[in-house]
Amino acid sequence: MHRFANPARFTRLADRILPFAAVGTVVALGVGFYLALFVAPGDYQQGESVRIMYVHVPSAWMAMFIYVAIAVASAVALIWRHPLADLAAKASSPVGAGFAFLTLVTGSLWGRPMWGTWWEWDGRLTSMLILFFLYLGHMALLNAFEDSQRGYRAAAILALVGVVNIPIIKFSVDWWSTLHQPASVMRLDGPTIHPSMLWPLLIVAVGFKLYYLTVVLLRIKSELIAARLRALDLATVKAAEVQGQAVQG
Amino acid sequence: MEEITAFFEMGGYAVYVWPSLALTVVIMAGLLIATLRQLRNRQRRLAELEARGVQRQRRQRPAPDPTAQPGAETREARP
């Protein structure tokens, strides 16, 4: 794993993966949205409003997936001091926050016609809102310290503590069956959703995963360059100081 | 023509379906564009800095110490 701690090696690997990830994203999202909008049927109860599902559900999966990825990266960073793990966590949280926000807003837009309300303090909705705030807290902590290492450490601890919220989101629909419907895809006894809706959903979900891979690789590359810029700035300042002392002495 | 209108009406749920899809596109595209912009800016700054000063620093790096001990791998090779 530490082989990829070398920035040059990581950047080479990322540059090799990126074209495939980018093309895969475009293809999967193209096919997925085509199927979701033109081929998949309307729901027998919800009519055409069910098409919101094809962005709402994959967004929710991504919001949770990215949070778990951040928690794993944070554990790796805290235990093994892997320098890229901190960068991966930092690169991920804006993307996760975006998907959590999308989940909340598209859920609200779906809830208004189907449930008759934009928002309810239901277990699933509330725990998803907490996930969104955890992302914001993670991003804020990363930038809260002069010393970036302290920021990474604080954010990693928050990410690990907050991971308890993930099973709460997952099982909230079983523990408090107030409003949000229970799982129909991620079930032990297999999905209860019809294949004509399941396939578009899964293809969009693959597209979202590839999108995350693309964006996170670009962001890690960007963070590596930022670190190099900081080191160069520091070296320039030091060189100027040394020169100044030489002139004085 | 009627089919197209029906498609955009989304069975009466147009005001909920289209904003959901539009917001998804806006946020995902926005994040990607912001990421690419930041990357390009940083790449440009690094290229500028490197063009100015990094070669000088490379030259200042001390040469390897000729009195250094032989590598550990030669010692480990002995039975």
Interface residues (C-beta under 8 A of the other chain):
Chain A: F33 G42 G47 E48 S49 R51 I52 V55 H56 S59 P94 V95 G98 F101 L102 V105 T106 L109 W110 R112 P113 Y211 T214 V215 L218 R219 K221 S222 I225 A226 R228 L229 L232 A235 T236 A239
Chain B: M10 G11 G12 Y13 Y16 V17 P19 S20 L21 L23 T24 I27 M28 L31 L32 T35 L36 Q38 L39 R42 Q43 R45 L46 L49 E50 G53 V54 Q57
